[in-house]
């Protein structure tokens, strides 16, 4: 471990770092350009398949194939953006004039906003789940609470219930919003239940129920997260009601953060206007005929769009939470400077990562009870994430790939940290050369990380074609230059980790 840490911190000549930056940035731009050319050459064919829509700018088409982006942008225009702004106004007014009533006011507003979008029947489903989870938690048995909440989450996949719930709404999108809300609230119910089982309550049952209502229906996090634990939420909301910011600082913070969110939204929209990556990934014929540089651009564009998308989705919610004096998880870190499976899980969705560590990994033994417990704890954490996302076959492959990736990385870290190997490395390599070796190993890890993300974003067929074209057919032509560029990405990631801004 210490050897690897030294390698990460070892300085390299500035000209070498500059070369890594130029090669990394240049490869992104050139591969995106090649993907753009391919997209425009096949625009007519994609449009015939109804995968493209009218662009926001005259003369441009817009890729509509990313369900999540299209879904949330449509809902934002319909109601969610306005209800989030309403939350911000109510929070600000109550903080100034009625600070003691801020939490009840926000809870009431969140419940009314959810009822307006999901309907009385949809909110009733959440209230039933809340009531059952709360009741079982009073028994203070973690295993029972887990069983109860897992059963409640499993109701999302019961076909007769799905048909009944679909019948409550006029559109499929409204039903999906209910599914997303129940799934995210399920994490909150587990958090409350386990915290209640572990810690003696300092208030009566009615007060706890009120806090659970507040935690569940806190509007900025209600539909899509990010996730914070029940303990963090209550502790932070109980802080003294005095203002943490002057009026000028609140205004300037809101303007600056809103400007950043708008910029991220513009970048995401620009990407789906000039590169039709989601439409192309859904067509195996196009995946087979993509030129090598365009194929690399497709992989980079898919993971980069996913990153920018969540900057937007989490950005506004996190801004409002910060104004409410909560400490939301950090926004996702750029995927191009991620050079390990472990780092991806730790820094992309920090809220989910901390949730998994607190409620699954540590209670099952984690790293404190030997390698076997560590392997088991990690596997069950990935298994839960797979189940929570729906448990489909491609998610099972994705979870297995991530589990294997984390285990291999941890195994290599332990191997190089052993006294025998550590002494050999120190005797034969300088710290700068150690860092270069770490980056080389990280290039292989990054390749597998990108492959697993392609399986998650596009399905097994996308991962299979990439594997075949790059590592089977192109082992001597495509794989070496790809690993060389990933080596540059890893060096930038190591530099970023060593010297964060």
Secondary structure as GFF3:
##gff-version 3
##sequence-region A 1 501
A	DSSP	alpha_helix	2	9	.	.	.	ID=ss1
A	DSSP	alpha_helix	14	41	.	.	.	ID=ss2
A	DSSP	alpha_helix	43	48	.	.	.	ID=ss3
A	DSSP	beta_strand	52	54	.	.	.	ID=ss4
A	DSSP	beta_strand	61	63	.	.	.	ID=ss5
A	DSSP	alpha_helix	67	75	.	.	.	ID=ss6
A	DSSP	pi_helix	76	80	.	.	.	ID=ss7
A	DSSP	alpha_helix	81	97	.	.	.	ID=ss8
A	DSSP	three_ten_helix	99	101	.	.	.	ID=ss9
A	DSSP	alpha_helix	102	137	.	.	.	ID=ss10
A	DSSP	alpha_helix	142	154	.	.	.	ID=ss11
A	DSSP	three_ten_helix	155	157	.	.	.	ID=ss12
A	DSSP	alpha_helix	159	166	.	.	.	ID=ss13
A	DSSP	alpha_helix	172	198	.	.	.	ID=ss14
A	DSSP	alpha_helix	205	216	.	.	.	ID=ss15
A	DSSP	alpha_helix	219	222	.	.	.	ID=ss16
A	DSSP	alpha_helix	230	237	.	.	.	ID=ss17
A	DSSP	alpha_helix	247	274	.	.	.	ID=ss18
A	DSSP	alpha_helix	277	281	.	.	.	ID=ss19
A	DSSP	alpha_helix	284	289	.	.	.	ID=ss20
A	DSSP	alpha_helix	292	323	.	.	.	ID=ss21
A	DSSP	three_ten_helix	335	337	.	.	.	ID=ss22
A	DSSP	alpha_helix	341	347	.	.	.	ID=ss23
A	DSSP	alpha_helix	350	356	.	.	.	ID=ss24
A	DSSP	pi_helix	357	361	.	.	.	ID=ss25
A	DSSP	alpha_helix	371	389	.	.	.	ID=ss26
A	DSSP	alpha_helix	393	417	.	.	.	ID=ss27
A	DSSP	alpha_helix	419	428	.	.	.	ID=ss28
A	DSSP	alpha_helix	431	458	.	.	.	ID=ss29
A	DSSP	alpha_helix	460	466	.	.	.	ID=ss30
A	DSSP	pi_helix	467	473	.	.	.	ID=ss31
A	DSSP	alpha_helix	479	498	.	.	.	ID=ss32
###
